[in-house]
Amino acid sequence: MDIQTFQMLVLLAGTLASVGTMFWKIRKEIQRSQKESLEQKVAEERRAMALENRINLLEQKTTQYGEILSTKLSDLIQRLDLLYSLFYEQISSKQI
């Protein structure tokens, strides 16, 4: 084997090693990018779920407060009706 052939083989081996290293680095970068993208999607999904849970909790509390308010309003109306009837009885008894 002459010196030129040996130099070409060494150059070819070096080139192949460089190309292999380049492909390996590109593969690692793609994997890292995909991992980051997936982590971002998971984080966004968690934020969306947390927001949805907060909305559901607010809806439940709003419904509960609405029911409480409705009950208190009904009680108030009953008391006002009773007060009105007592007031009407007093007025009626004084007129007779």
Wavefront OBJ file of the C-alpha trace (Angstrom):
o trace
v 0.000 0.000 0.000
v 1.536 3.267 -1.013
v 1.491 6.470 0.985
v -1.215 8.178 -1.102
v -3.661 5.326 -0.606
v -2.951 5.327 3.113
v -3.486 9.110 3.272
v -6.776 8.760 1.365
v -7.940 6.026 3.742
v -7.028 8.140 6.771
v -8.788 11.147 5.210
v -11.837 9.010 4.402
v -11.920 7.588 7.943
v -11.641 11.088 9.400
v -14.411 12.358 7.126
v -16.669 9.437 8.046
v -15.967 10.024 11.733
v -16.799 13.735 11.331
v -20.011 12.970 9.432
v -20.971 10.341 12.027
v -20.318 12.788 14.856
v -22.332 15.460 13.047
v -25.289 13.077 12.583
v -25.045 12.006 16.227
v -25.115 15.666 17.370
v -28.051 16.427 15.053
v -29.918 13.404 16.448
v -29.259 14.546 20.021
v -30.443 18.071 19.173
v -33.638 16.704 17.602
v -34.260 14.556 20.688
v -33.649 17.529 22.985
v -35.976 19.692 20.916
v -38.704 17.034 20.950
v -38.300 16.603 24.704
v -38.604 20.358 25.287
v -41.639 20.518 23.023
v -43.291 17.650 24.879
v -42.489 19.235 28.254
v -44.036 22.507 27.066
v -47.169 20.703 25.896
v -47.449 18.883 29.224
v -46.993 22.152 31.129
v -49.638 23.866 28.977
v -52.020 20.945 29.511
v -51.453 21.118 33.276
v -52.113 24.860 33.258
v -55.267 24.311 31.219
v -56.448 21.597 33.603
v -55.712 23.793 36.619
v -57.630 26.652 35.023
v -60.526 24.335 34.197
v -60.546 23.083 37.794
v -60.630 26.664 39.063
v -63.505 27.487 36.724
v -65.414 24.403 37.881
v -64.809 25.328 41.513
v -66.016 28.875 40.872
v -69.122 27.524 39.135
v -69.830 25.254 42.104
v -69.354 28.085 44.588
v -71.504 30.400 42.480
v -74.232 27.764 42.390
v -73.962 27.240 46.147
v -74.079 30.970 46.830
v -77.032 31.293 44.446
v -78.894 28.562 46.321
v -78.088 30.168 49.672
v -79.181 33.560 48.373
v -82.390 32.060 46.988
v -83.153 30.418 50.347
v -82.475 33.622 52.261
v -84.583 35.597 49.796
v -87.460 33.132 50.227
v -87.167 33.458 54.016
v -87.174 37.234 53.713
v -90.258 37.158 51.477
v -92.051 34.923 53.999
v -91.154 37.288 56.831
v -92.308 40.283 54.812
v -95.582 38.478 54.045
v -96.023 37.742 57.755
v -95.196 41.336 58.648
v -97.628 42.584 56.023
v -100.394 40.300 57.313
v -99.771 41.425 60.918
v -99.738 45.028 59.829
v -102.961 44.503 57.832
v -104.616 42.834 60.859
v -103.710 45.777 63.082
v -105.072 48.251 60.587
v -108.236 46.170 60.102
v -108.826 45.824 63.847
v -108.437 49.570 64.428
v -110.918 50.428 61.692
v -113.661 48.240 63.162
l 1 2 3 4 5 6 7 8 9 10 11 12 13 14 15 16 17 18 19 20 21 22 23 24 25 26 27 28 29 30 31 32 33 34 35 36 37 38 39 40 41 42 43 44 45 46 47 48 49 50 51 52 53 54 55 56 57 58 59 60 61 62 63 64 65 66 67 68 69 70 71 72 73 74 75 76 77 78 79 80 81 82 83 84 85 86 87 88 89 90 91 92 93 94 95 96
